[in-house]
Amino acid sequence: MVISALILLAIFVGACSQRITGMGFALVSAPFLVLLLGPFPGVMVVNLCGIISSGFVLSRVWRSVEWKTCGWLVMFAVIGIIPGAWLASVVHPTALEITIGGLLIVALSISILASKFADAASPTLPNKMAAGFLSGAMNAAAGVGGPAVSVYAVATRWEQRAFAATLQPYLLVVSVLSLTGKLILEPTGWPTIPIWLWASMLGVLMAGVFVGDKLSHRVSPLTARRILIVLAYAGALATLIKGLVSLG
């Protein structure tokens, strides 16, 4: 029951953060779900919940989406999903835990450092190609597609409201493709979770989006981003340490 409660808490906080910042679900939830469920099933749950949470949030921010930019990012992400899904299906669970934890730490660090060079890039096609490819690969392998696009957003000074809105259909499509790719490569990898827990996860997911919607009008974007980064770093480090300990 303790593990189930922690899983539900991770999903709730992730959904809440997703509504506030636009990309919080995977950053916050992925490290903990991977830690609690294991690398492969944990990422699959992240992908599935990410699809649902992005759909909920999209219904609230539909009018602010920049569909052309979203289309370019999705196109390049599809290419990145292929090696990412393959990596998730063939790498040993311990190695994958280390890889996922490391990828999350690197991605978060890059997101922070990129803010110091916000005028160093422009929204060119090559930059969109790099952001989409890396995002797709990381989403398929680690369930986290937001950081790579976040780096692009910071570097190109993408307006926060438009970025958060555009990220929802993008992450929805990429998560669907990532989940499909992993199921094709590993048909028996579907998580064995009781029906009551699936239903509970859906419930807390909806509750998280609802609470996040209320908080988004009260919490400043800067404060929300700082909280999200601290939580994500803690989860990523825990996943990385667990993998390293397993090696011994």
KEFIGU-331531 format. One line per 4 residues: their letters; for each residue x, y, z of N, C-alpha, C, CB. Coordinates in Angstrom, 1 decimal. Each point is the difference from the previous one (the first is absolute). Last residue first. Glycine has a CB too. Example, Ala and Ser with C-alpha at 12.3 -4.5 7.8 and 13.67 -1.06 7.14 Angstrom:
REM residues 2
sa	12.8 -2.2 7.1 0.9 1.1 0.0 -0.8 1.1 0.8 1.2 -0.6 -2.2 | -0.9 -5.1 2.1 -0.9 1.2 0.0 0.9 1.2 0.0 -1.9 -1.2 1.2
//
This chain:
REM residues 248
glsv	26.5 -3.0 -7.4 0.9 -0.6 1.0 -0.6 -1.3 0.5 0.8 2.2 0.6 | -3.1 0.5 -3.7 1.2 -0.5 -0.7 0.9 -0.8 1.0 -0.2 1.9 -1.6 | -3.7 0.5 3.0 -0.3 -1.3 -0.5 1.2 -0.7 -0.7 -2.4 0.8 -0.3 | 2.6 3.7 1.9 0.0 -0.9 1.1 -0.2 -1.4 -0.5 -0.8 1.8 1.6
lgki	0.3 1.6 -4.7 1.4 -0.1 0.4 0.2 -1.0 1.1 0.4 2.3 -0.7 | -4.8 -1.1 -0.6 0.7 -0.8 -1.1 1.4 -0.3 0.4 -1.5 1.0 -1.7 | -0.9 1.8 4.6 -0.6 -1.3 0.0 0.7 -0.9 -1.0 -2.2 0.9 0.8 | 3.2 3.7 -0.9 0.7 -0.7 1.1 -0.5 -1.4 0.2 0.2 2.2 1.1
ltal	-2.3 0.5 -4.4 1.4 -0.3 -0.3 0.7 -0.7 1.1 0.0 2.1 -1.4 | -4.4 -0.7 2.2 0.0 -1.1 -1.0 1.5 -0.3 -0.4 -2.2 0.8 -0.9 | 1.5 2.8 3.9 -0.4 -1.3 0.6 0.1 -1.1 -1.0 -1.5 1.3 1.6 | 2.3 3.0 -3.2 1.1 -0.5 0.8 -0.3 -1.3 0.7 0.7 2.4 0.3
agay	-4.2 -0.3 -2.7 1.1 -0.4 -0.9 1.2 -0.6 0.7 -0.8 1.7 -1.7 | -2.7 0.3 4.2 -0.4 -1.2 -0.5 1.0 -0.6 -1.0 -2.3 0.7 0.2 | 3.1 3.6 1.6 -0.1 -1.0 1.1 -0.3 -1.4 -0.5 -0.7 1.8 1.6 | 0.5 1.9 -4.6 1.4 -0.4 0.3 0.0 -1.1 1.1 0.8 2.4 -0.6
alvi	-5.0 -0.6 -0.5 0.6 -0.8 -1.1 1.4 -0.4 0.3 -1.5 1.1 -1.6 | -0.6 1.9 4.6 -0.6 -1.3 0.1 0.6 -1.0 -1.1 -2.1 1.1 0.9 | 3.5 3.4 -1.0 0.5 -0.6 1.2 -0.6 -1.4 0.1 0.2 2.2 1.1 | -1.7 0.4 -4.6 1.3 -0.4 -0.3 0.6 -0.7 1.3 0.3 1.9 -1.6
lirr	-4.6 0.0 1.8 0.0 -1.1 -0.9 1.4 -0.6 -0.2 -2.0 1.0 -1.1 | 1.4 3.0 3.6 -0.5 -1.1 0.7 0.1 -1.3 -0.8 -1.6 1.5 1.3 | 2.6 2.6 -3.4 1.0 -0.4 1.0 -0.4 -1.2 0.8 0.7 2.4 0.1 | -3.7 -0.6 -3.3 1.1 -0.6 -0.6 1.1 -0.5 1.0 -0.5 1.4 -2.1
atlp	-3.2 1.1 3.6 -0.5 -1.3 -0.4 1.2 -0.8 -0.6 -2.4 0.9 -0.3 | 3.1 3.7 1.4 -0.1 -0.8 1.2 -0.4 -1.5 -0.4 -0.7 2.0 1.4 | 0.7 1.1 -4.9 1.4 -0.2 0.5 0.0 -0.9 1.3 0.6 2.3 -0.9 | -4.8 -0.9 -1.1 0.7 -1.0 -0.8 1.4 -0.3 0.5 -1.3 0.7 -2.0
svrh	-2.5 0.8 5.5 0.8 0.7 -1.1 0.7 -1.1 -0.8 0.3 2.1 1.3 | -5.0 -2.8 1.4 1.5 -0.2 0.1 0.7 0.6 -1.2 -0.5 -2.2 1.3 | -4.3 2.5 -1.0 0.6 0.6 1.3 1.5 -0.2 0.1 -2.2 -0.5 1.0 | -0.7 -1.2 -4.6 -0.4 1.5 0.1 0.6 0.6 1.3 -2.1 -0.5 -1.2
slkd	2.6 -4.1 0.3 0.7 0.7 -1.1 -0.3 1.5 0.0 -0.1 -2.1 -1.4 | -2.0 -1.3 4.3 1.2 0.6 0.5 0.7 0.9 -1.1 0.2 -2.0 1.6 | -4.2 -0.4 -2.6 -0.3 1.0 1.0 1.3 0.7 0.4 -2.0 -1.4 0.8 | 2.4 -2.2 -3.7 -0.7 1.1 -0.7 -0.3 1.1 1.0 -1.0 -1.6 -1.6
gvfv	2.9 -2.3 3.2 1.0 0.8 -0.7 -0.7 1.1 -0.7 1.4 -2.0 -0.3 | -4.1 -1.1 2.4 0.6 0.8 1.0 1.1 0.9 -0.7 -0.4 -1.8 1.7 | -1.8 -1.2 -4.5 -1.0 0.9 0.5 0.7 1.0 1.0 -1.9 -1.7 -0.3 | 4.4 -1.9 -1.5 -0.2 1.0 -1.0 -1.0 1.1 0.5 0.4 -1.7 -1.8
gaml	0.3 -2.0 4.6 1.2 0.8 -0.1 -0.1 1.1 -1.0 1.3 -2.0 0.6 | -4.8 -1.2 -0.2 0.1 0.9 1.2 1.2 0.9 -0.1 -1.2 -1.7 1.4 | 0.8 -1.6 -4.6 -1.0 1.0 -0.2 0.0 1.0 1.1 -1.4 -1.6 -1.3 | 4.1 -2.1 1.8 0.5 0.8 -1.1 -0.9 1.2 -0.3 1.0 -2.1 -1.0
vglm	-2.1 -1.1 4.2 0.9 1.0 0.6 0.6 0.8 -1.2 0.6 -1.5 1.9 | -3.6 -2.0 -3.1 -0.6 1.0 0.9 0.9 1.1 0.5 -1.5 -1.9 0.6 | 3.2 -1.7 -3.2 -0.8 0.9 -0.8 -0.7 1.0 0.8 -0.4 -1.8 -1.6 | 2.7 -1.5 3.9 0.9 0.8 -0.7 -0.7 1.0 -0.9 1.7 -1.8 0.0
sawl	-4.2 -1.5 2.1 0.5 1.0 1.0 0.9 1.0 -0.7 -0.3 -1.7 1.9 | -1.1 -2.0 -4.3 -1.2 0.9 0.2 0.5 1.1 0.9 -1.7 -1.8 -0.4 | 4.7 -1.6 -0.2 -0.1 0.7 -1.3 -1.1 1.1 0.2 0.7 -2.1 -1.4 | -0.2 -0.9 4.9 1.1 1.0 0.0 0.0 0.8 -1.3 1.3 -1.5 1.5
wipi	-4.4 -2.0 -0.9 -0.3 1.0 0.9 1.0 1.1 0.0 -1.2 -1.6 1.4 | 1.9 -2.3 -4.0 -1.0 0.9 -0.6 -0.3 1.1 1.0 -0.9 -1.9 -1.3 | 5.8 -0.4 1.6 -1.4 -0.3 0.3 -1.0 1.0 -0.6 0.7 -1.2 2.1 | 4.1 0.1 -4.3 -0.5 0.8 1.1 -1.5 -0.3 0.2 1.7 1.9 -0.6
tpwg	2.8 -3.2 -2.4 -1.0 -0.8 0.7 -0.5 0.8 1.2 1.0 -2.2 -0.9 | 1.3 4.0 -4.0 0.1 -0.1 1.5 -1.2 -0.8 0.5 1.2 2.2 0.1 | 1.1 -3.0 -5.0 -1.1 0.8 0.6 0.0 -0.2 1.5 -1.4 -0.1 -2.1 | 4.3 -2.0 -1.3 0.5 0.9 1.0 -1.0 0.9 0.6 2.0 0.0 -1.3
tpel	-2.0 -3.5 -2.4 -0.3 -0.5 1.4 0.5 1.0 1.1 0.3 -2.3 -0.9 | 0.4 3.2 -3.9 -1.5 -0.2 0.2 -0.3 -0.5 1.5 -0.2 -0.5 -2.4 | 4.3 3.1 -0.1 -0.1 -0.8 1.2 -1.5 -0.2 0.4 2.3 0.8 0.8 | -1.1 1.5 -4.8 1.3 -0.6 0.2 0.0 -0.9 1.2 1.0 2.0 -0.9
ilkg	-5.0 0.4 -0.2 0.4 -0.8 -1.2 1.3 -0.7 0.3 -1.1 1.6 -1.5 | -0.4 1.4 4.7 -0.9 -1.2 0.0 0.4 -0.9 -1.2 -1.8 1.3 1.2 | 4.0 2.9 -0.8 0.5 -1.0 1.0 -0.9 -1.2 0.1 0.9 1.9 1.3 | -2.2 1.5 -4.3 1.3 -0.5 -0.4 0.5 -1.0 1.0 0.5 2.1 -1.2
tlsl	-4.4 0.3 2.2 -0.2 -0.9 -1.1 1.3 -0.7 -0.4 -2.0 1.3 -0.8 | 2.2 2.2 3.9 -0.6 -1.2 0.6 -0.3 -1.1 -1.0 -1.0 1.5 1.7 | 2.7 2.6 -3.3 1.0 -0.7 0.9 -0.5 -1.2 0.6 1.1 2.2 0.5 | -4.0 0.6 -3.0 1.0 -0.7 -0.9 1.0 -0.8 0.8 -0.3 1.8 -1.7
vsvv	-2.8 0.9 4.1 -0.7 -1.1 -0.7 1.0 -0.8 -0.9 -2.2 1.4 0.0 | 3.9 2.5 2.1 -0.2 -1.1 0.9 -0.8 -1.2 -0.6 0.0 1.8 1.8 | 0.7 2.1 -4.4 1.3 -0.7 0.2 -0.2 -1.2 1.0 1.2 2.2 -0.5 | -4.9 0.7 -0.3 0.3 -0.8 -1.2 1.3 -0.8 0.2 -1.1 1.7 -1.4
llyp	-0.2 1.2 4.9 -1.0 -1.0 -0.2 0.3 -0.9 -1.1 -1.7 1.6 0.9 | 4.4 2.2 -0.1 0.3 -1.1 0.9 -1.0 -1.1 -0.1 1.0 1.6 1.6 | -1.8 2.2 -4.2 1.3 -0.6 -0.4 0.3 -1.2 0.9 0.8 2.2 -0.8 | -4.6 0.5 1.7 -0.2 -0.9 -1.1 1.3 -0.7 -0.5 -1.9 1.5 -0.7
qlta	2.5 1.6 4.4 -1.0 -1.1 0.3 -0.3 -0.9 -1.2 -1.0 1.6 1.6 | 4.0 2.3 -1.7 0.6 -1.2 0.5 -1.0 -1.1 0.2 1.8 1.4 1.0 | -3.0 3.1 -2.2 0.4 -0.8 -1.1 0.6 -1.3 0.4 0.5 2.1 -1.2 | -1.8 1.0 4.6 -1.2 -0.5 -0.8 0.5 -0.9 -1.1 -1.3 2.1 0.6
afar	4.6 0.0 2.0 -0.7 -0.9 0.8 -1.2 -0.6 -0.7 0.7 1.2 2.0 | 1.7 2.2 -4.2 0.8 -1.2 0.2 -0.8 -1.0 0.7 2.1 1.4 0.0 | -4.0 2.8 -0.4 0.0 -0.7 -1.2 0.7 -1.3 0.0 -0.2 2.2 -1.2 | 0.5 0.6 5.0 -1.4 -0.4 -0.2 -0.2 -0.9 -1.3 -0.8 2.1 1.3
qewr	5.1 0.0 -0.3 -0.4 -1.1 0.9 -1.4 -0.5 -0.2 1.6 0.9 1.6 | 1.7 1.2 -5.5 -0.9 0.5 1.1 -0.6 -1.1 0.8 -0.5 2.0 -1.5 | 5.3 -2.2 -0.9 -1.4 -0.4 -0.3 -0.9 0.5 1.1 0.7 -2.0 -1.4 | 4.3 2.4 0.4 -0.9 0.9 0.7 -1.4 -0.2 -0.5 1.9 1.6 0.1
tava	2.1 -4.3 -1.2 -0.6 0.9 -1.0 -1.0 1.0 0.6 0.3 -1.9 -1.6 | 2.1 -1.2 4.4 1.0 0.5 -0.9 -0.6 1.0 -1.0 1.4 -2.1 0.3 | -4.3 -0.3 2.6 0.8 1.0 0.8 1.0 0.7 -1.0 -0.2 -1.4 2.1 | -2.3 -2.1 -3.9 -0.9 1.1 0.4 0.8 1.1 0.7 -1.9 -1.6 0.2
yvsv	4.1 -2.5 -1.2 -0.3 0.8 -1.3 -0.8 1.2 0.4 0.1 -2.1 -1.4 | 0.6 -0.9 4.8 1.3 0.7 -0.3 -0.2 0.9 -1.2 1.3 -1.9 1.0 | -4.9 -0.9 0.1 0.1 1.2 1.0 1.3 0.8 -0.3 -1.3 -1.3 1.7 | 0.5 -2.8 -4.0 -0.8 1.1 -0.5 0.1 1.3 0.8 -1.6 -1.7 -1.0
apgg	3.7 -2.1 2.6 0.7 0.4 -1.2 -0.8 1.1 -0.7 0.9 -2.3 -0.3 | -2.8 0.4 4.3 1.2 0.8 0.2 0.7 0.4 -1.3 0.3 -1.2 2.1 | -4.4 -1.7 -1.9 -0.1 1.4 0.2 1.3 0.8 0.0 -2.0 -0.6 1.2 | 0.9 -4.4 -1.5 0.2 0.7 -1.3 0.1 1.5 0.2 -1.1 -1.8 -1.1
vgaa	1.3 -3.1 3.9 0.1 1.4 0.2 0.4 0.7 -1.3 0.7 -0.4 2.4 | -1.0 -4.4 -1.4 -1.3 0.5 0.3 0.0 1.5 0.2 -0.6 -2.1 1.0 | 4.3 -1.0 -2.3 -0.1 0.4 1.4 -1.4 0.6 0.3 2.4 0.3 0.0 | -1.2 -2.1 -4.4 0.9 -0.7 0.8 -0.3 0.2 1.5 1.7 0.1 -1.8
anma	-4.3 2.2 -1.6 -0.1 -1.5 -0.2 0.8 -0.8 1.0 -0.4 0.4 -2.4 | 0.8 4.3 2.4 -1.4 -0.3 0.4 -0.2 -1.6 -0.1 -0.8 2.3 -0.8 | 4.8 -0.3 -0.7 0.0 -0.1 1.4 -1.4 -0.4 0.5 1.8 1.8 0.1 | -1.1 -1.2 -4.8 0.8 -1.1 0.5 -0.1 -0.1 1.5 1.5 0.3 -1.9
gslf	-3.7 3.3 -0.1 -0.7 -1.3 -0.4 0.8 -1.2 0.6 -0.9 1.1 -2.1 | 2.7 3.2 2.6 -1.2 -0.1 0.8 -0.6 -1.3 -0.3 -0.4 2.4 0.0 | 4.0 -1.2 -2.6 0.5 -0.3 1.4 -1.2 -0.2 0.9 2.0 1.3 -0.4 | -3.0 0.1 -4.1 0.7 -1.3 0.0 0.4 -0.5 1.5 0.8 0.5 -2.3
gaam	-2.7 3.9 1.6 -1.0 -1.1 -0.2 0.7 -1.4 0.1 -1.3 1.6 -1.4 | 4.1 2.2 1.7 -0.9 0.0 1.1 -1.0 -1.2 -0.1 0.3 2.5 0.3 | 2.6 -1.6 -4.0 0.7 -0.5 1.2 -0.9 -0.2 1.2 2.1 1.1 -0.9 | -4.0 0.9 -2.9 0.4 -1.3 -0.3 0.7 -0.7 1.2 0.2 0.6 -2.5
knpl	-1.1 4.0 2.6 -1.2 -0.8 0.2 0.2 -1.5 -0.2 -1.4 2.0 -0.7 | 4.9 1.0 -0.3 -0.2 0.0 1.4 -1.3 -0.8 0.4 1.2 2.2 0.2 | -0.1 -1.6 -4.8 0.9 -0.9 0.6 -0.2 -0.1 1.6 1.6 0.5 -1.9 | -4.3 2.7 -0.6 -0.4 -1.4 -0.2 1.0 -1.0 0.6 -1.1 0.7 -2.1
tpsa	0.7 4.1 4.4 0.3 -0.5 -1.4 -0.4 -1.5 -0.1 1.8 1.7 -0.2 | -2.2 2.4 3.8 -0.9 -1.1 -0.3 0.2 -0.5 -1.5 -1.6 0.9 1.7 | 5.7 1.2 1.3 -1.2 0.5 -0.7 -0.9 -1.2 -0.3 1.3 2.0 -0.9 | 3.0 -0.7 4.7 -0.6 -0.8 -1.0 -1.2 0.7 -0.6 0.8 -2.1 1.2
adaf	1.9 3.8 2.4 1.0 -0.6 -0.8 -0.6 -0.9 -1.1 1.5 0.0 1.9 | -3.3 2.7 2.0 0.0 0.7 -1.3 1.0 -0.6 -1.0 -0.5 2.1 1.3 | -0.3 -3.8 3.2 -1.3 0.1 -0.6 0.0 0.7 -1.3 -1.0 0.0 2.2 | 4.2 -1.9 1.4 0.4 0.2 -1.4 -1.3 0.2 -0.8 2.1 -1.3 0.3
ksal	-2.2 0.3 4.3 1.1 1.0 0.0 0.4 0.3 -1.4 0.8 -0.9 2.2 | -4.0 -2.5 -1.2 -0.6 1.3 0.3 1.1 1.1 0.0 -1.8 -1.1 1.4 | 2.8 -3.6 -1.8 -0.4 0.7 -1.3 -0.6 1.4 0.3 -0.4 -2.3 -1.0 | 1.7 -0.7 4.5 1.1 0.7 -0.5 -0.4 0.8 -1.3 1.5 -1.8 0.9
isis	-4.7 -1.0 1.2 0.4 1.1 0.9 1.0 0.8 -0.6 -0.6 -1.3 1.9 | -0.7 -2.6 -4.2 -1.1 1.0 0.0 0.3 1.2 0.9 -1.6 -1.9 -0.3 | 4.6 -1.7 0.2 0.1 0.8 -1.3 -1.1 1.0 0.0 1.0 -2.0 -1.2 | -1.0 -1.0 4.8 1.1 0.9 0.1 0.1 0.9 -1.2 1.2 -1.7 1.4
lavi	-4.4 -1.7 -1.4 -0.4 1.0 0.9 1.1 1.1 0.1 -1.4 -1.7 1.3 | 2.3 -2.2 -3.8 -1.0 0.9 -0.7 -0.4 1.1 0.9 -0.8 -2.0 -1.3 | 3.8 -1.2 3.0 0.6 0.8 -1.0 -1.0 0.9 -0.7 1.6 -1.8 -0.4 | -3.2 -1.2 3.6 0.9 1.0 0.7 0.6 0.9 -1.1 0.4 -1.6 1.9
llgg	-3.0 -2.0 -3.4 -0.8 1.0 0.6 0.8 1.1 0.7 -1.7 -1.7 0.3 | 3.9 -2.0 -2.2 -0.6 0.8 -1.1 -0.9 1.1 0.6 0.0 -1.9 -1.5 | 1.9 -1.3 4.4 1.0 0.9 -0.5 -0.6 0.9 -1.1 1.7 -1.7 0.5 | -4.5 -1.6 1.4 0.4 1.0 1.0 1.0 1.0 -0.5 -0.5 -1.7 1.7
itie	-0.6 -1.9 -4.6 -1.2 0.9 0.2 0.3 1.1 1.0 -1.5 -1.9 -0.6 | 4.8 -1.5 0.0 -0.2 0.9 -1.2 -1.1 1.0 0.1 0.9 -1.9 -1.3 | -0.3 -1.4 4.7 1.1 1.0 0.0 -0.1 1.0 -1.2 1.5 -1.8 1.2 | -4.6 -1.7 -1.1 -0.2 0.9 1.2 1.1 1.0 0.1 -1.1 -1.8 1.2
latp	1.6 -1.6 -4.4 -1.0 1.0 -0.4 -0.3 1.0 1.1 -1.0 -1.7 -1.6 | 3.9 -1.9 2.4 0.7 1.0 -0.8 -1.0 1.1 -0.5 1.6 -1.8 -0.7 | -3.4 -1.8 3.2 1.0 0.8 0.8 0.6 1.1 -0.8 0.4 -2.0 1.5 | -3.2 -1.1 -3.9 -0.7 0.9 0.9 0.9 0.9 0.9 -1.8 -1.7 0.0
hvvs	3.5 0.0 -4.8 -0.2 -0.7 1.3 -0.7 1.0 0.9 2.0 -1.5 -0.3 | -2.6 2.2 -5.0 1.0 0.2 1.0 -0.5 -0.7 1.3 0.6 2.2 -1.0 | -3.2 -2.2 -3.1 1.1 -0.9 0.0 1.0 0.2 1.2 -0.2 -0.1 -2.5 | -3.9 2.7 1.5 -0.4 -1.4 0.0 1.2 -0.9 0.1 -1.9 0.7 -1.4
alwa	2.2 4.2 1.4 -0.8 -0.4 1.1 -0.3 -1.5 0.0 -1.0 2.2 0.0 | 3.3 -0.3 -3.7 0.8 0.0 1.2 -0.7 -0.5 1.2 1.2 2.0 -1.0 | -3.6 -1.4 -3.0 0.9 -1.1 -0.1 0.8 -0.1 1.3 0.0 0.2 -2.6 | -2.7 3.5 2.1 -0.8 -1.2 0.3 0.9 -1.2 0.0 -2.1 1.1 -1.0
gpii	4.1 2.9 -0.4 -0.4 0.1 1.4 -0.7 -1.2 0.5 -0.1 2.4 -0.2 | 1.3 -1.7 -4.4 1.1 -0.5 0.8 -0.3 0.0 1.5 1.5 0.9 -1.8 | -5.1 0.6 -1.0 0.5 -1.3 -0.4 1.2 -0.5 0.8 -0.9 0.5 -2.3 | -1.0 4.0 2.7 -0.7 -1.1 0.8 0.5 -1.4 -0.3 -2.0 1.5 0.0
giva	3.4 2.6 -2.4 0.7 -0.3 1.2 -0.6 -1.1 0.9 0.7 2.3 0.0 | -2.8 -0.7 -4.0 1.2 -0.7 -0.4 0.8 -0.4 1.3 0.1 1.4 -2.1 | -4.1 1.1 2.6 -0.3 -1.4 -0.5 1.3 -0.7 -0.3 -2.2 0.8 -0.9 | 2.3 3.8 2.0 0.0 -0.9 1.1 -0.3 -1.4 -0.4 -0.8 1.9 1.4
fmvl	0.7 1.6 -4.6 1.4 -0.4 0.4 0.0 -1.0 1.2 0.8 2.2 -1.0 | -5.0 -0.5 -0.4 0.6 -0.6 -1.2 1.4 -0.5 0.4 -1.3 1.4 -1.5 | -1.1 1.3 4.6 -0.4 -1.4 0.0 0.6 -0.8 -1.2 -2.2 0.8 0.9 | 3.1 3.8 -0.5 0.6 -0.7 1.1 -0.4 -1.5 0.0 0.1 2.1 1.3
wgct	-2.1 0.9 -4.5 1.4 -0.2 -0.3 0.7 -0.9 1.1 0.1 2.2 -1.2 | -4.6 -0.9 1.9 0.1 -1.0 -1.1 1.5 -0.3 -0.3 -2.2 0.8 -0.9 | 1.1 2.6 4.1 -0.2 -1.3 0.5 0.2 -1.1 -1.1 -1.7 1.0 1.6 | 1.9 3.5 -2.9 1.2 -0.4 0.8 -0.2 -1.4 0.5 0.5 2.4 0.6
kwev	-4.3 -0.6 -2.6 1.1 -0.2 -1.0 1.3 -0.5 0.7 -1.0 1.8 -1.5 | -2.8 -0.6 4.1 -0.1 -1.3 -0.6 1.1 -0.2 -1.0 -2.5 0.1 0.3 | 1.7 2.6 4.2 0.6 0.4 -1.2 0.1 -1.3 -0.8 1.3 2.0 1.0 | -4.8 -0.6 3.3 0.9 -1.0 -0.7 0.6 0.6 -1.3 -1.2 -1.9 1.1
srwv	-2.3 3.7 2.1 1.4 0.5 0.0 1.0 -0.8 -0.7 -0.6 1.0 2.2 | -4.1 -2.2 -1.5 0.1 1.3 -0.9 1.4 0.6 0.0 -2.4 0.4 0.5 | 1.2 -4.4 2.3 -0.1 -0.2 -1.5 0.3 1.2 -0.8 -1.7 -1.7 0.5 | 1.6 0.4 4.5 0.9 1.0 -0.6 0.0 -0.1 -1.6 1.5 -0.1 2.1
rslv	-4.1 -2.8 1.0 0.0 1.3 0.7 0.8 1.1 -0.8 -0.3 -1.3 2.2 | 0.1 -3.3 -3.6 -1.4 0.4 0.0 -0.1 1.4 0.6 -0.8 -2.3 0.0 | 4.9 0.0 0.2 -0.3 0.6 -1.3 -1.4 0.5 -0.1 1.6 -1.6 -1.0 | -0.3 -0.8 4.9 0.5 1.4 0.0 -0.2 0.6 -1.4 1.8 -0.7 1.7
fgss	-3.1 -3.8 -1.3 -0.7 0.8 1.0 0.4 1.5 -0.1 -0.3 -2.0 1.5 | 2.8 -1.2 -4.0 -1.4 0.2 -0.6 -0.8 0.9 0.9 0.2 -2.2 -1.1 | 4.0 0.9 2.7 0.1 1.0 -1.1 -1.3 0.3 -0.6 2.3 -0.8 -0.5 | -2.1 -2.6 3.7 0.1 1.3 0.6 0.2 1.1 -1.0 1.0 -1.1 1.9
iigc	-1.3 -3.4 -3.4 -1.2 0.4 0.6 0.1 1.4 0.6 -0.6 -2.4 0.5 | 4.4 0.4 -2.4 -1.0 0.2 -1.0 -1.3 0.6 0.6 1.0 -2.0 -1.3 | 2.4 0.7 4.2 0.4 1.3 -0.7 -1.0 0.3 -1.1 2.4 -0.4 0.6 | -2.7 -3.7 1.8 -0.5 1.1 0.8 0.3 1.3 -0.7 0.3 -1.4 2.1
lnvv	1.5 -2.3 -4.2 -1.4 -0.1 0.0 -0.6 1.1 0.8 0.2 -2.5 -0.2 | 4.5 2.2 0.2 -0.5 0.3 -1.4 -1.5 0.0 0.0 2.0 -1.1 -1.0 | 0.0 -0.3 5.0 0.3 1.4 -0.2 -0.6 0.4 -1.4 2.1 0.0 1.5 | -2.1 -4.5 -0.5 -1.0 0.7 0.8 0.1 1.5 -0.2 0.0 -1.9 1.7
mvgp	3.4 -0.7 -3.6 -1.3 -0.2 -0.7 -1.2 0.7 0.7 0.9 -2.2 -0.9 | 3.4 2.2 2.9 -0.1 0.9 -1.1 -1.3 -0.1 -0.8 2.6 -0.1 -0.2 | -1.8 -3.0 3.7 -0.1 1.4 0.5 -0.1 1.0 -1.1 1.2 -0.7 2.0 | -0.3 -3.9 -3.0 -1.4 0.3 0.3 -0.3 1.4 0.5 -0.2 -2.4 0.5
fpgl	4.8 1.3 -1.4 -0.8 -0.1 -1.2 -1.5 0.2 0.3 1.6 -1.6 -0.9 | 1.6 2.0 4.6 0.3 0.8 -1.1 -1.0 -0.1 -1.1 2.4 -0.2 0.6 | -4.0 -0.7 4.4 1.0 -0.6 -0.8 0.2 0.8 -1.3 -0.5 -2.3 0.9 | -2.4 3.2 3.0 -0.6 -1.0 -0.9 1.1 -0.7 -0.8 -2.1 1.3 -0.2
llvl	3.1 2.3 3.4 -1.0 -0.8 0.6 -0.5 -1.2 -0.8 -0.7 2.0 1.2 | 3.9 1.3 -2.8 0.5 -0.5 1.2 -0.9 -1.1 0.6 1.2 2.2 0.4 | -2.6 0.2 -4.1 1.0 -0.9 -0.4 0.6 -0.7 1.2 0.6 1.4 -2.0 | -3.6 2.0 2.7 -0.7 -1.1 -0.5 1.0 -1.1 -0.5 -2.0 1.5 -0.6
fpas	3.6 2.6 2.2 -0.5 -0.7 1.1 -0.8 -1.3 -0.5 -0.2 2.1 1.3 | 2.2 1.0 -4.4 1.1 -0.6 0.9 -0.6 -0.9 1.0 1.4 2.0 -0.4 | -4.5 0.3 -2.6 0.8 -1.1 -0.6 1.1 -0.5 1.0 -0.4 1.1 -2.2 | -2.6 2.7 3.2 -0.5 -1.3 0.2 0.9 -1.1 -0.4 -2.2 0.9 -0.2
vlaf	3.1 3.9 -0.4 -0.2 -0.3 1.4 -0.3 -1.5 0.3 -0.9 2.4 0.3 | 1.6 -0.8 -4.8 1.2 0.4 0.8 -0.2 -0.4 1.5 0.4 1.9 -1.6 | -4.0 -2.6 -1.5 1.1 -1.0 -0.1 1.2 0.4 0.9 -0.8 -0.5 -2.4 | -2.9 3.5 2.5 -0.4 -1.3 0.3 1.2 -1.0 0.0 -2.3 0.5 -0.9
gmgt	2.2 4.5 -0.2 0.4 -0.6 1.3 -0.2 -1.4 0.2 -0.5 2.1 0.8 | 0.0 1.6 -4.4 0.7 -1.2 -0.2 0.4 -0.7 1.3 0.9 1.0 -2.1 | -3.7 3.1 1.8 -0.1 -0.5 -1.3 0.8 -1.3 -0.3 -0.2 2.3 -0.7 | -0.7 0.5 4.9 1.2 0.4 -0.8 -0.1 -0.5 -1.4 1.3 -0.1 2.1
irqs	-5.1 -0.6 1.0 0.6 1.3 0.4 1.2 0.5 -1.0 -0.6 -0.5 2.4 | -1.7 -3.8 -2.8 -0.9 1.1 -0.3 0.6 1.4 0.3 -1.9 -1.5 0.5 | 4.4 -2.4 0.5 -0.2 0.1 -1.5 -1.0 1.2 -0.3 0.4 -2.5 -0.2 | 0.4 1.3 4.7 1.1 0.7 -0.6 -0.2 0.2 -1.5 1.5 -0.9 1.8
cagv	-4.6 -1.8 0.4 -0.1 1.3 0.5 1.0 1.0 -0.6 -1.0 -0.9 2.2 | 1.3 -3.7 -3.0 -1.1 0.6 -0.8 -0.2 1.4 0.4 -1.1 -2.3 -0.1 | 4.3 -0.1 2.6 0.4 0.2 -1.4 -1.0 0.6 -0.9 1.4 -2.0 0.2 | -2.4 0.8 4.3 0.9 1.1 0.0 0.5 0.3 -1.5 0.8 -0.5 2.4
fial	-3.5 -3.3 -1.8 -0.7 1.2 0.4 0.8 1.2 -0.1 -1.4 -1.3 1.5 | 3.5 -2.9 -2.1 -0.9 0.3 -1.2 -0.8 1.3 0.3 -0.2 -2.4 -0.6 | 2.9 0.6 4.1 0.8 0.5 -1.1 -0.8 0.4 -1.2 1.8 -1.5 0.8 | -4.1 -0.4 2.8 0.5 1.3 0.4 0.9 0.6 -1.1 -0.1 -0.7 2.4
lila	-1.4 -3.8 -2.9 -1.1 1.0 -0.1 0.4 1.4 0.3 -1.6 -1.8 0.5 | 4.7 -1.6 0.3 -0.3 0.1 -1.5 -1.1 1.0 -0.2 0.7 -2.4 -0.3 | 0.2 1.3 4.7 1.1 0.8 -0.5 -0.2 0.2 -1.5 1.6 -0.8 1.7 | -4.5 -2.0 0.5 -0.3 1.3 0.4 1.1 1.0 -0.6 -1.1 -0.9 2.2
sivm	1.6 -3.7 -2.8 -1.1 0.4 -0.8 -0.3 1.5 0.3 -1.0 -2.3 0.0 | 4.3 0.1 2.5 0.4 0.2 -1.3 -1.1 0.6 -0.9 1.7 -1.9 0.3 | -2.8 0.6 4.1 0.9 1.2 0.0 0.5 0.3 -1.4 0.7 -0.6 2.3 | -3.3 -3.3 -1.6 -0.8 1.2 0.0 0.9 1.3 0.0 -1.8 -1.3 1.2
//
